[in-house]
Amino acid sequence: MRAVVLSGPKKLDLIHVKNPEPDGNNIMIRVTACGICGSDLHYWELGVGMDGLPGLIMGHEFCGMVHDPGNRLDLKKGERVTALPINPCGVCKNCMTGHQNICLNGLKMPNPGNNSPGAYAEYISIRPDMVRKLPDTVSDREAALIEPASVALHAVTLADIRIGDSVLITGGGPIGVLCAVWARIHFLSKRKIDIEALVTSEIQLEKVQQTFEQFDLKNHQNMKVLIRPFIYH
């Protein structure tokens, strides 16, 4: 299969690698969409993955179609799915209390797209309990945003926002925009939300403006967007 491999600092190579093999347990997924996370940019700049080694196939914000259902009897070939890009141990204190996302041994385990093969490839193999079915109402591009959208929802929840609060979100990147979307949908439909975005290039400025317009944030009656150019010449 084709895959994009991190081969050095700011260097990606499109190469052919061996397909993951069906093993009767893990689910083999044919990737149909994959996002680019901020951590991917850091790996790209450094030329190594989370384990400090080159050769990583990045990509952990993705969706696809079941190619081999592994041990999941509820899945069929061709069904659309996404996955939690984590590999919790299941036995540490955090896992046992329902916080698998902060598994104490998680960084030592193979994590897709961080220190084990990810979704910058045609196929990816995922442990069965981390795979989730997708409804037909969610497109592939939307499904690739589920993981960052979950991060934003968690941030808004931790902020302990209450109905009637006004909120300032500093940062107009994907997570900041998604935080604003969650705040507007669930908590603050009748209150003011301020978003402050600091941009460092003309290209970034254009992208931020396009994003705000796409999510209908810039012209929302209760939304104020302040974009501060900080452009290097």
Sequence and secondary structure as in RCSB ss.txt:
>XXXX:A:sequence
MRAVVLSGPKKLDLIHVKNPEPDGNNIMIRVTACGICGSDLHYWELGVGMDGLPGLIMGHEFCGMVHDPGNRLDL
KKGERVTALPINPCGVCKNCMTGHQNICLNGLKMPNPGNNSPGAYAEYISIRPDMVRKLPDTVSDREAALIEPAS
VALHAVTLADIRIGDSVLITGGGPIGVLCAVWARIHFLSKRKIDIEALVTSEIQLEKVQQTFEQFDLKNHQNMKV
LIRPFIYH
>XXXX:A:secstr
 EEEEEEETTEEEEEE       SSSEEEEEEEE   HHHHHHHHHTS TTS S B    SEEEEEEE TT TT 
 TT EEEE      SSSHHHHTT GGG TTGGGS  BTTTB  SSBSEEEE GGGEEE  TTS HHHHTTHHHHH
HHHHHHHHTT  TT  EEEE  SHHHHHHHHHIIIII TTS EEEEEEESSHHHHHHHHHHHHHTT TT TTEEE
EEEE    
